[in-house]
Amino acid sequence: GVEGRSRPLLSQLPLVATMLVIGASFSSFYPGLVLNPLFVAGYAVLGLSVLYALVAPWHLLGPKAPLLLPMLDFVAVGLSRSGSQSVLDVMGLLAVFPAIRLATADKYRGVLFGTLATAAVIALPLFFSPGPVASQQWARLTLFPVVVCAVGLTVTIITQRLQERAADLRATSTRLERALADSRSQGELLQSILEAVDVGVVAVSSSGEPILTNNAGLASERRAAQEARRGGAAASEWQFLGEATKTMFESDRSTPIPAHRRPIARASRGEMYSNYLIWVEEKGTRRAYSATARPIRTANPAGADPKGTANRKGATPNATSDADGAGFVVAFANVTALLEASAAQTRFVAAVSHELRTPMTSIVGYADLLRERLDEAGITHTPELDVIERNAEKLRSRVQDLMSAAESTLSIAPVRMDLAAAVHNAVDSILPAAARRSITIDNQAHHPVVALLDPERIGQVLDNLFSNAVKYSSPGTTITVRSRNDSEAAQAVLEIEDQGVGLTAAEQDRVFTQFFRTSSARGSSAPGSGLGLSIVKSIVDRHGGSIRLDSRYGEGTTAVLRLPLAADPAGEG
């Protein structure tokens, strides 16, 4: 092509221009030069090389074909020097031009050819000289080739290093192009995944610029925020992607959320949180969103605090602040339908419980009245009456559980009381049921543990925990009860350990959920509604305590109950 044809011609231009300048300059002072046939022949060969460079089909010739041009250049320099030796003896230095080209194109072999050609350019006129050869001429025969050889070696080494560097650059460029292609592919894959999920995601850089989003609403907020920023708006108006303009409420649906407590504002300060429930006013309708924030991790960012500290609503400050890290990601899940379904379920349970409570109370009352009248009449009541009373009480207990589960706020009236004493009462109540299954209860709760507790509610908690322990323990096993004071945490600790069927890891995550029953409970004959443990957790939470179940499937379960200790100025407990 044009590029392949111009390269040989351009490589000829330095020598051609130099020889033309020298020839034109010295011919004006020495007119006899243009009459010397050797001098003219040298320029003729130079013109032939230029013509060859122009018309030769280089794209059809081999890669070594352009090396013919520097060989012609040596001939042109040699003839011109021979024809002008009396006035232009230094013209032999022009041999360095083709020598450099040979060294560049053919490296060390080109250096050898260039050195020998330069020696020929200097030596041939000496052999045809009619008189004796002076020592100065012999010195030139040695000096010129040595200089050309040194220049050629230098050019070869530089060329080789440049080629190695070029190869490294090409390899680096290839790796970068491949990495860029992989990055684009990963970006497209990530965007496809984000578009497929029903969770709104927004990623923001440390400077407040949005990086990625998959939600049309968030995208429009991003554009609005960018326009506000370009318009000179205050940072509080644009850096939170327009969320400051929304009407937001806390989980109670009535308390407004201030700007600094909104999801993206919290994340921008480096907070890391999960399941932050908010209500947002959208076109006259309130929708519930669960927000989760996580940092965009960077490689060992400066100022990182790997430990972090606790924060409100289960949030912990980010290990890398927004200023030090690469930014943050906030995910929004629309949980409106879930909350409405949960509320509908609660309303249904409450309605059913209230409807059942009146007839159950009536049945129990009339059973008692029937027993009294039979006693007054001196009639021995039949076992059927005992069955009626026992099952009526059981149904009333279930109805009470349903009502407790449906209550949005359990009434708690804590007083100073001994947890160990409450445990003893609960153990005494459960002993007959344990004896029927040959289960031993080892009560090690001997020392007083004074805590702030609601006696009725804590009794409900203990009855439920002991009932479960007996119900799901194998016959002939032992239930161990331990209590202690955790002075450092200011908590009373109660442990109820059984040797029953245990729980799987998945069941432990859901065991405090309303109406949930384990697979072993569903497969057994033990009655239950799946409400007991959810009510227990609700009561414990209202006390400001906590409960967890440590269990291994097939080996047993330990219920660990923690409740706040009572302040005791007299040193009790």
Helices and strands as residue ranges (DSSP letters): H 2-29, G 31-35, H 37-55, G 65-67, H 68-83, G 89-95, H 96-127, H 135-196, E 199-205, E 210-213, H 216-230, H 235-238, G 243-245, E 247-249, G 259-261, H 263-268, E 271-282, E 285-295, G 312-314, E 316-317, E 327-334, H 336-376, H 383-406, E 415-418, H 419-436, E 440-443, E 450-453, H 455-471, E 478-486, E 491-497, H 505-510, H 519-523, H 532-542, E 546-552, E 556-564
